[in-house]
């Protein structure tokens, strides 16, 4: 069974490219959502193993979407990874920042490093779930 990833970003070209790239890796089923106000309902419907969120979006930014996800009983435990144009790979140690349990990655991160971070986030999430 493939890992399900929901990508939420207001740029359809970006989400389409990311979907194509992730699915080409062969391990992921990806759904795109370009309207941040629909992110929680898309997550509830799709049941992702991980949500990738853009930080800067109109209507709701990534932190607002994350707060809505965390308040929803059906999807609140879904790991979140933020992608942002606000940082570049050289700004982030090992390609990622972490804050409040969430990972922040630069949009410019090469695909192999993004895949590594996705897998690490999923592993950490599974380990945390087993410890309860």
N, C-alpha and C positions, 0 to 999 in steps of 0.2 A: 504494500500500500504506500502510495506516495505521500510525502509531507505536504500539507496544504498551507499555502501562504497567501494572505490577503495583502495587496499592495494598495495603499491609499495615498494618492498624490493628485494634485489638480492639473498636472501636465499629462494629457493622454499619450503624447509621443514618448515620454519618459516611462510611463507605466507599461506601455506596449513593448518597448525595448527590454525593460527589466523582466517582464513576463516571458518574453521569447528567450532571453538569456538564461533565466532560471530553469525554465522547462527543458531547454536544450541540454542541461546538465543531467537530465534523466531521473532526478529524484523528487521533483516537485510538481505539484499541481497549483497553478497560480490564478487567482482572481484579481481583477483590477477594479478599483473604485475611484472615480475622479471627482466625486462630490463628497467632501468631508462630512456634510450633514447626514449622509447615508451610510457612513462607515460602520456604525454599531449594528444597524439592521443588516448590512452586508455580512458582517462578522457572525451575527446570529444565524443567518441563513446558510452561510458557507461552512462554518465551524472550523476556522483555521487553526493550525498548530502554532502559527506565528503571524504577527501583523507587522508589516513594514509601513511606517508613517513618514510622510514629509513633515518637516517642521513648520514651514511657512506656506499656508494656504489661505485663500479667502474664506470668509464666513466663519470657519473654525480653524484654529491652528492645531498643529500636532499635539501640543500639550492639552488643549481642550478636548480633542478626540480621545486622547489617552485617559483623561479623567472620566469621560463618559463610558469608555470601555471598562474601567476599573469599578464603576458603579453598577454595571450590568451583571447580574448573577450568572448568566449563561456564558459570558466571555471574559469575565474579569481576571481569570488566571492565565489568559493567553499572553505569552511573552511578546514584548514590543521591541522593535528595533527602529530607531529614527534615522532617516536619511536626510541630510541637509547640505545645502550649498554654502552654508555659513562657515564651514570649516573645510580645509583641504587635507589631503592625506599627510602632508608634512607637519600639519598642526597637531595631529592626533598621535599619541604614542601607540605604536603597533596598529595604526589605522583606525582606532576607535576611542571614544570617550565614554565614560560611564557616569551616570548621575541618577540617583534615586532608584537604583536597580535597573535602569534602562540603558541601553547602548545607543550611542550617537555615532553615526558613520558619515563620512563625507560622500556626497553623490559621485565624486570623482574616483572613488575607491575601485581598483581593478576587480573584475569579477571573481577571480580565485580568492582574493582576500574577503570579499563579501560572502562568498560561500562558506569560507572558514568561520567567519563571525556568526553566520546563521546557524551553522552546525554547533558551534560552541554555546550559543544562546539556548538552543533547543536542549543540548546536553545538560546545561546548568538548570534549566527549567525542570527537566525530568528528574534530575538528582534531588532538587528541592522538593518535588512532589513526593518522592519516595521517603524522604526524611520525616514526613508527618505521620 
